[in-house]
Amino acid sequence: MYDVKERLRQIEERQRETDDAVLRWEIATKVAEAFGYLLLDEGSAVSKTSKAEMARYNIDNMTELRSLSQQHRIRPNTRTPQTTAASKIYNSIPLCYRQILDYILGRL
């Protein structure tokens, strides 16, 4: 009987931990999206030229931009015009903004 109660307690604890992790991920995702929108609205963060390049290469948001930029850097064998453009655009964003975005997305 004790083993069953203990096992049930362990399962409930694991479920709470899983729920907490999912909640943290959802919050971090929303924060990253919101910060990305702020960056796109801030003229000193992302230039009009960079925004036009993002549209040209079908890069929808800052999260995707960062992901493609990382792919370009980490996997040179899979480079495409889109990852090359993403890398150039991402590197044109001032370092302070990139560091904040990296911190937020690193929490995911």
Secondary structure, DSSP 8 states (H G I E B T S, - for coil): -HHHHHHHHHHHHHHHHHHHHHHHHHHHHHHHHHHHHHHHH-TTTS-HHHHHHHHHTT--SHHHHHHHHHHHHH-GGG--HHHHHHHHHHHHS-HHHHHHHHHHHHT-
